[in-house]
Amino acid sequence: METRATSPTGSETDRLKLRSDLASAIAARIRRQALTQAKAAALLGISQPRLNAVLNGRVELFSLDSLVGLAQRSGLNVAIRVTRPYAHTAR
């Protein structure tokens, strides 16, 4: 079986950025609350190794939906804004 490394497309890159932003916000929230990983994991309803993955930026292990849920359970408000793409004009 052959495997090829592929680079993420623009939309995949955008989703990775969203997940990374959420993971960073969750990590900052936990740091501000001065919680141990074990305590924070219990409050978020996940295992300590899963929390460690979030804190270490392993966002490829999480769906956007699961990170939104973790952010909300950590006390963060999450808002999604949808906009139209900018029109490109030929010059």
C-alpha positions in Angstrom: 0.0 0.0 0.0 1.4 3.3 -1.0 1.0 6.4 1.1 1.7 9.9 -0.1 2.2 13.1 1.9 -0.2 15.7 0.9 -0.3 19.3 1.8 -3.5 20.7 3.2 -5.8 22.6 0.8 -6.9 26.1 1.7 -10.0 25.0 3.4 -8.2 22.3 5.3 -5.6 24.9 6.4 -8.5 27.2 7.5 -10.0 24.4 9.6 -6.6 23.5 11.2 -6.2 27.2 12.1 -9.6 27.3 13.7 -8.8 24.2 15.7 -5.4 25.6 16.7 -7.1 28.9 17.9 -9.6 26.9 20.0 -6.9 24.7 21.5 -4.8 27.9 22.4 -7.9 29.5 24.0 -8.6 26.3 26.0 -5.0 26.1 27.2 -4.9 29.8 28.2 -8.2 29.4 30.1 -6.8 26.4 32.0 -3.5 28.3 32.8 -5.5 31.3 34.1 -7.5 29.0 36.4 -4.2 27.5 37.6 -5.7 24.0 37.3 -3.7 20.8 37.3 -4.1 18.7 34.1 -5.9 16.0 36.1 -8.4 18.5 37.6 -8.9 20.3 34.3 -9.5 17.0 32.5 -12.1 16.0 35.1 -13.9 19.3 34.7 -13.9 19.0 30.9 -15.0 15.4 31.0 -12.0 14.0 29.1 -9.0 11.9 30.1 -5.7 13.6 31.2 -3.9 12.2 28.1 -6.5 13.8 25.8 -6.2 17.1 27.6 -2.4 16.9 27.3 -2.9 16.5 23.5 -5.0 19.7 23.5 -2.5 21.6 25.6 0.4 20.5 23.3 -1.4 21.6 20.2 -2.1 18.2 18.7 -5.2 19.6 17.0 -5.2 16.9 14.3 -6.5 14.5 16.9 -9.7 16.5 17.5 -12.7 17.6 15.4 -13.7 21.2 15.4 -16.9 20.2 17.1 -15.1 18.5 20.0 -12.9 21.5 20.5 -15.9 23.8 20.6 -17.5 21.6 23.2 -14.3 21.6 25.3 -14.0 25.4 25.0 -17.6 25.8 26.1 -17.1 23.4 29.1 -14.1 25.4 30.1 -16.3 28.5 30.4 -15.4 30.1 27.1 -18.0 31.6 24.7 -17.6 30.4 21.2 -19.0 32.4 18.2 -18.7 31.5 14.6 -18.9 34.2 11.9 -19.6 33.3 8.3 -18.7 35.8 5.6 -18.7 35.7 1.8 -15.3 35.4 0.1 -13.7 38.6 -1.2 -14.3 39.2 -4.9 -11.2 39.1 -6.9 -11.1 41.7 -9.6 -8.9 41.4 -12.7 -6.8 44.5 -13.4 
